[in-house]
Amino acid sequence: MCGIVGYIGHQRAADIIIQGLKRLEYRGYDSAGLSTIENKMFYTSKCKGKISDLQKLPSIVKHNNSIGIGHTRWATHGEPNTNNAHPHHDYDKKFSLIHNGIIENHYSIKEYLLDKGVEFSSDTDTEVLVQFISYLYKNNNLDFYQTVKLALQEVVGTYGIVIMCSDEPQKVIAAKKGSPLLLGIGNDEIFLASDVSAILDHTRNILYLDDDEIVQIESNNYKINHITHEHEIIKDIKEIEYTLDQIEKGNYKHFMLKEIFEQPKSIIDSIRGRIDANNNVKLGGIDDYVSRILDAEHIFITACGTSWHAAQIGSYLLEDILKKPIKVEYASEFRYHNKSVNEKSLVIAISQSGETADTLAAINKAKNKNALTLGIVNVVGSAIARETDCGIYMHAGPEIGVASTKAFTIQVVILTLLANLLAQKKGFKQSKKYLDSLKKIPNLVTELLSMSDDIFNISKSFINAKNFLYLGRGYQFPVALEGALKLKEISYIHAEGYPAAEMKHGPIALIDNKMPVVVIVTEHGFDKILSNIQEVKSRGGKIITISTVDSSILKQLSDYYITLNNCSDIPNALTPLLTSIPLQLLAYHIAVLKGCNVDQPRNLAKSVTVE
């Protein structure tokens, strides 16, 4: 959600913070701000809008010290405006705080403070937290560190916080519960951030905070403790492997387009070293758990958004191989109603960021029920990677665009590898065909990407559309859902995905000569979906066909026809890796033609770290 950057060292903090916030603007871009501490006083600059708006403020030149904190916001409590922007101060200006997460009991804390005469200037739960810290500081004869610890023991909810105190101007305190926070260790300087991309210009040495940990930082020293006790926690420093080039747009107009075009390489990277010369699948992160996975009586896959669509495709594969039902659940619902999870269950959690709050909550429920948990994530060291019993890294490379593209295809690749590993363990023979075909996918995706200009020309006809319908059968139904999600996320056109046969059970009422209908066609169920297309055509709908079948009948029925060549020998289970590509390009081009900011769509953030 929001982006956090902090710095304590020997350089001008404001320069480092603003540079880091620019890297994190994909996490939140409603408002931005920074505070530095100068002669035991806070200098704070904040505004509604983007980091570029923050940089234009005249007060920016006053930030000259080498200690500071900064924030870019995705609004949860209170509308985007200057008052609600972070950092927040207490009434006495003793503390300056930035926060990612939600303080669930902020209403009761605020009522308590209002009764004590505390005045508030914003609508945020974050200000409630800093005012509460200030109240405890004044009334309990505690120092900075002890006060923050005491306050956090009373807080219910999630947080990644960084806080400064004017009485102890050489110290910064940070704490984490449910929202990502890390330290970057430099040369006599320490960086804080909610994502490694913010500080990659300065250091590759990273230390990840875990839930309920609090860290005191002074100059180049830090000390980590648990929020409820004083035992010091010693953590390993990890070296980040990816490069600055991977988080830059390069010659592409948008991160989203760059990431769409990175998919051939990402697919190669995700399978590299995982299929040997004899077509044996090797997934080192789950080696010790394969028997338990195969023996699981109940298998659940839980995820949100795009990851949920990949999970649906994976469930079809796993059901076919394991011959047992696989249940796919939205993570936001999993924790509240699923009563059948037990010690004989496997729960697979999928998240690009590895920090998705709803998915983390689902994992915690599964662990409380003694289920085996398996994480599929892209970010090394992320919370889900640390919380699950075992896991598989995606190796997709950084994904900055809010609308996920390459993460979707790589999640499908990982689920394919997992399914084929389990097939091999069960002695099934069909895995060779799947794996040989999987190796062909990068070149086929490259061919599809060469059609971008053709899809751009098709997109020109639909920039004024108000609604879209996406139809697919079998493995293409989740692709239809994902295509519709991409379009609505970045172009703000209402779009829905349906199983093609379900169209006549309601959605057909919407079809007229203004309704574009995207139909995804493969050889599987070809005759049936041909009938669905004819039903749309007879009611005047505009047909956009994405097909692995070169059919003259389809071409006659379609207003626009995109053929996926050289795919006839690809198993149906792998075709989502191909059919999803034109849908990503279609959404991208329509959104750009409409003048939308595809990398920062309104109301959305890349990593949803609140429930």
N, C-alpha and C positions, 0 to 999 in steps of 0.2 A: 504494500500500500504506500505509505509515506516513505520519503527518503531521509536518512539521517547521516550527517557528517560531523565529526568533531576532530579537533587538533590541539595538541599541546607539544611545543617544541621550541624551535629557534627561528622559524620562518614567519612571515606575515600570515596569520591564521585566515584572514578573510579571503586571500587569494586561493589558498588550498581548499577552503570550504566551498567557495563559489564554483571552482573547477569540479570538485566532487559532486556538487548538487546538479551540475549540468549532466554528469554521467548518470545520475539517478532520476532524471526528470521523467523517465518512463514509469517510475513508481508513484508519481503524484505530481500534478501540475496545476492545482487550483490556486495555490498561494505559496509564498516562500519567504524565508527570513533567516537572519543570522544575528548572533550576539557575540561580542568579545568583551573581555573584562580589562579595564584600564584604570589604574590607580584606585582599585577597590570600588569601581563604578561600572555598570553595564552600559555599553553602547549597543543599541538594538536597531536594526533596520528590517522592515518586513512590509509586504504588500500583497494584494490580490494579483494573481497572474503567474507568469513564468519567471524563470531565473533571469531572463533578459530584462524583465521589468524591474527586478530587484537591483540589477547592476546599474540601472539608470537613476536610482535614488541618490540625491545629493549627499545623504548621510554616509554613504558607503566609504567615502574617503577618510572618515573618522576612525575606521577600524584598523588600528595600527599595531595592536598587540599580537603576541604569539600564542594566545590561548583563546579558543572560541568554539562555538557550536552552530550548526546550520540545519535547515529543514526545508523540504519541499512536500507539500500536503496534498493528500487525497481526502476530501471532506467526509467525515462521518458524523460528528456532532457540530452543528452550526454551519451556516452557509459559507461559501468561500468569500472572505473579505479580509481586510487588514487586521481587524480586531481578533478574528479567529485564527489568524496565521500564527505559526510558531516562530521563534521561541515565546513562551509565556513566562511572565514574572508574577511573583506574589505582590501583595499590596505594599509591602515595605521595601520592595526592590532588593531583597537579600538574595533571591534565587532566580536563575534563568534556566528553563527546562524545555527540552524537545522530546517528543513522544510519538511512538508508533504503536497502535493497538487501541483497545477500548477498556476504560475503567467502568466495569459493569455496575458497581455500587456508588457511582459518582453522585447520584441524586441524593442518597441518604447522607453522604459526606458533605455535600453542598448545603443541605438543610441544617446540618449541625453547625457548619461554619457561619451561615447566615445568622443563626441564633446568637453566635458569639460576636456579631458585628463586623464580620469580614465582608468586604465589598468586592464584587466581581465585574470584570469589564468585557467578558466574552461569553459565548454559549458553549464552550468546549469542556469536555471531561478532563482535558489536559490541564487547564487552568485550575480546576478543582484539585487536582493532584498537587500542583506546586503551592497552592494556597494552604493545603493541608500540611504539607511539609513545613511551610513557614510557621503555621500555628503551633505545630509540635516543637519546632526549634525554639520559639519564644517561651513556651510554657513548660518545658521539660528539662531545661539546663543540660542539653545534649550538644555534642559537636555535630558538624556537617554530616559526617559518615553515619554516626549513630542515629541521627534524625531520619535520614533517608531509609535506613534499614527498618526503623520502627514504622514509618509510614507504609512501606511496601508490605509489611506483615499484616496491615489492615486492609489492603487493597484487594478487591476481587476483579479479575479480568485478565487482560493480556497487555504486555508492555515491552517495548524496548525504549529505554529512557537514557538521556545524557543530561547531566545537570551541573551547573556551576554555582558557587556561593561567593558573594563579595567579601565575606569575612575570611575566607581561605582562598585567595585569588590564584594560588599556584596549583590548585587541585581540581580535577574533573572526576565525577563519579558516574558510572554507567551501570545499568542492571537490565536483565532480560527475563521475560516469561512469555513465551508464545510468539514473540516477534523477533525476527533475526537481528543480531547485533554481533559485530566482530571487532577485533583490534588488529591494526597493522603496525608491525614493529619496524621502525626505521632507525636511522643513525641519530641517536640522542633525540628522538622524537617519536611520538605515538599518535596514530590515527584511529578514529572510530568511524564505523559506517554500518549501514544496514545491508550493504552489498559490496562485494570486493571490487566491483568495477569503479567505485568512487575513489579508490585509493591506489589503483594499479599503476598510476603514473609514478608513485613514490616508493612503493615497496611491494614485494611478493611474499613477504613473511607474515602469515595470517594466523590469528588465534581466535577460535570460535567460542563464544560464550554459550553455555547451556542454560536451560531454564532454572530460575531461582538462584542465579549467580549474580554477584555484585562485585564491581572492580573499582578500586581507587587508583587514580593515575596522577603522578607528579613527575614532571619532566620526563626522563626516560625510564622511570620505575613504575611498576604496577603490582598490585596485590589483589588476588581474587579470593573471595570468600562465598560461602552460602549465605543466603539472606537470613536464615534462622540460627546460624551458629558461626563461630569464629575460626574454625579450622581452615587453614589456608589451602587452596586448591591449586595444584601444579598441573598445567596443561601443556600439551605438545604444540609447537609452532609448525604450521604446515606451509609448504611452498606452493604458490599458485603457478600452474603450468601454462595457462593460455596467455596470449599476447594482446597488446594494445590494439593491434590491427583487427583482432576479432571483435572488438567492441566499438569500432569505428565504421562509419557508413561507406568509406572508400569512395568509389565513383558512382555509387547508387544514390538515387534521389531520396530513398527512404530505407530505414532499417528493414521494414517488412519485405520490400522487394529484394534486398540483399539476402535476407534469410530464406526467401522462396528459392532464390537461385543457388543458395548454398546446399540445397538438399542432396544433390548427387554426392558431394564430398561428405556430408554428414552421415549419409547412409553407409558409405565406405568406412568412415571412422567408427561407426557404431557396431560394425560386424568384424572389424579388423582384429585378428587374434582370437576370434571366438568360433571360427570354423576351421578345423585343421585340414590337412591334405586328404584325409579319408572321409571328409564331410561329417566329422564328429563335432557336435556343439560343445563348447566349454564356456561356462559362466562361473567364474571363480567365486563370486560373491554369494553363491547359494550352494556351493559344493557340499557343505556339511549338512545341508537341510533337504536334499533331494528326496530321500526316503520319506521324510515327514510330509513333504509336499504331495508325493504320490499316494500316501496313506490317508491324507485328509478326507474326512467324510463330507465336509461342507466347504465349498470354496466361494469366497466373495471377492469381488473387485470393487474398490471404492475410489472415487475421483470426482472432480468438478469440471464443468465446462468442456473444453476441447479434450482434456484427458479422459473424461467420461465417454466421449465418442470413441476414442482409441480403445478404451476398456471394453466397449460393446463388441468391437471387431475381435479383440483378444478372447472374449468369452466364447465366440463362435468356434474359434480355433481350438481352444482348450476343451470345450465340450466334445468336439469331434474326436479328439485324441484320448481324453481321459474317460469318456463314456459316463460322465456324471454331470449333473446340473451345475452351472456356474451362475451365480447371481451377481448382477452389476447394480450397485447402489450409488446414488448421489451421496457424497460424504456428508453433506449437510443434513441428510435424513438418517444416515446409518446409525448414528449414536443415539437417536431418540426412540427408534421403534424396533430395532432388530434384536429379538430375544433369543434367537437360535444359535448365536455364536458361543462356542465352548472350546475346550482344550483339544477337540478333534477337528477344529476349523482352521482353514488357511485364509488369511485376509491379505490381499494384494492391494497396495496403495500406490496410486500413480499421481505424480505431480512434477511439472517441469522445474519449478523453483525449489521444491522440497520444503517449502515453508507454508503451504496453504493451510490456513487455520482449521477449516472444516475437516480436511483430510487428516491433519494431526490429531484432532479430537476423535475421529473414527479409529485411528491407530490406538490411541489411549484406551478407548473402550474395548477394542479387541484384546489388548494386552491384559486389561483387567479381567477379562474372561479366559485368560490363559491360551488364547489362540496364537498360532504361529503367524508372524507378520513379515511380509516381504515388500520392500519399497522399490519402486522404479522411479528414479529421479535424475535430473540433469546436473544439479549443482552439488559438487563434491563438498562434504562437510555440512550439508544442510540439515535442518532439524529432523526431517523424515529419514534421511540416511542414517542419522545417529539413533533414532528411536526404534526403528524396525529391527527385527532379529537378523534379517539377512536382506540382501538387495542386489540390484543391477543398475549400474550407472549407464545413462543413455549415450554419453559422449557426443552430444549434438553440437557442442560449442555454445557460447553465450547467445541467448535470444533476447533481444532488446525490444523489438516491436511488441506492443501490447497484444495484438491479435496473433495468437500462436500459429505457426506454419510448420517449420521444420521439426518442432517438438512433437507435433502430431504424427508425422510420418515416422520419426524415430521411435516413438512409443509403440507404434504398430510393428516396427522392425524388432524391437526388444521382445514384445509379446510373441512374435513369430519364432524367434530364437528359443524363448522359454518353452513354447509348445513343442518345438522339434526336439529339444533336449529331453523333455519328458517322454516324447514318442520313442526316442532311441532307447531310453531306459526301460520302456515297456516292450521293446523288441519290434516296434512297427517299422515297416520298410519304406513307407512313402516319404520319409523325411528327405531322402536324397533328391527327389524331384523338387521339393520345396526349396531346399538350400541351393541347388543349382540355379533355380529361377531367381532366388533372392540376389544372387551375385550379378544377375543381368539387370536388375532394377535401376542402378545408378545411370547406366547408359540410356535406358529407356526414359528416365526422368529428364535427362539432358535433352533428348529429342523433343519431349513435350515442352520444355522451357523455350525451345526455339519457336514455338507457336505463340509466344507472348504478343507479338504485333497483330496477329490474326484475332486473338481474343480481345485486344484493345479495340479493334475495329468493330467487333460485335458489341462491345460494351457501350459504344456511342449511342446505340439505339435504346438504352435502358436507364439513362441517367435521370429521367423523369418518372420512372416507375415508382409506385407507392407500395407495392406488394410483390413478393416472389414466392413461388412454390417449388420445392425440390423433392423429387421422387426417386426412390431406388428400392431394389429388392435384395433380400439376403444381405450379403456383405456390403452392398451399396446403400442400404438404409442408413447405417451410421455415417456414411460419407455424405448422404443427403443432409443429415442433421448438421454435420460439420460445415458443409457448404453454406447452408442457411445461416449458421452462426457467424461465419466470417463476414457475410454480406451485411447482416444487421449490426455487427460490432463496429464496422468502420465506415459504412455508407449511410447508416441510420434508415435504411429501407427495411420495412417489416418483411421478414422472410420466415418460412416454416418448412421443416423437413418431414416427410411422411413415408412410410412404406407404400409403395406404388399401389398396392391393392386396396389400401385404406382410403384412397382418394375418394372413391365412390360412397364412402360411409360418412360424408360430411363436407370435406374440403371442396368437392366438385361444385358445391353451391357458389363458391367464390369465383369460379372461372368465367371470364368474359374476354372480350378482345383487348383488354388492357392488362391482362394477367400473364406475365412471363412464367413459364413452367420449365424448370431445368430437370431433364430426365437423364439418369445415369444408366447406361445399357451395357450389359455384357452378355455373353452367350448363355449364362445361367438364367433360366426363366425368360429367354428372349421372346417367345411367342406371347407370354402373359403380359409382359410390359409393353409389347407392341399394341396390345388391345387397350392398355391404359393410355397410351399416346393417342390412339384414335378417339378415345373418349374425350380427351382434352381438345383435340383438333376440331371435333364436331361442335364444340361449344365456343370456338373462336379463340382459344388460348394461343399464346405465342410460344412455340416449342423451341427450346435450346437443348440439343441432344449432345451428350458426352458419351461416346461409344467406343468400345474395343472391337466392335463388329462393323465391318465395311458393308453396309446394307443399302441397296438402292431403294427399298421400300421406306426405310428410316429416313433417307435423304429426301424423299418426296413429301413425307409427313412433316419434316422439320423445317422451321423457319431459319434456323442456324444449326450447323452440324459440325462437330469437332470429332474427328476420328483419331483414335489412339492406335497408331500403327505398330506392327511387329509385336503384338501382345497375345497372339493366338495361343502360344504355348505356355503362357503364365497361368498358374493355378488360380482359380477364382478367389481363393483366400488371400492372395497377394495383390489382387487388382486394386484395392483401396489405396495402395501406395502410388498408383498411377492416376486413377480417376480423381483423386483429391487435388492434383496439381492444377488442372484447368480451372477448377472451382476457386482455388486461391487466387489465381491470376484474374479471373472474372471479377471477384469481389474487389481486388486491389484496383483494377483499372476503373471500375465504376465509381469507386470512392474518390480516386484522384480526379476523375473527370467532373465530379460533383464539387470539387474543391475542399474535400474533407482532409483533416490531418490524420492520416492512416496510422502513424506511429503513436499518436496520443489521442485516441478517440474519446469523446466526451464521457464523463462519468465513470470511466474504466481505469483500472490500474493493472500493472503487470502481475504483481504478486499480491494476492488477496490474503492478508495476514490478520484479518478480523473475521469473526463469525457473523 
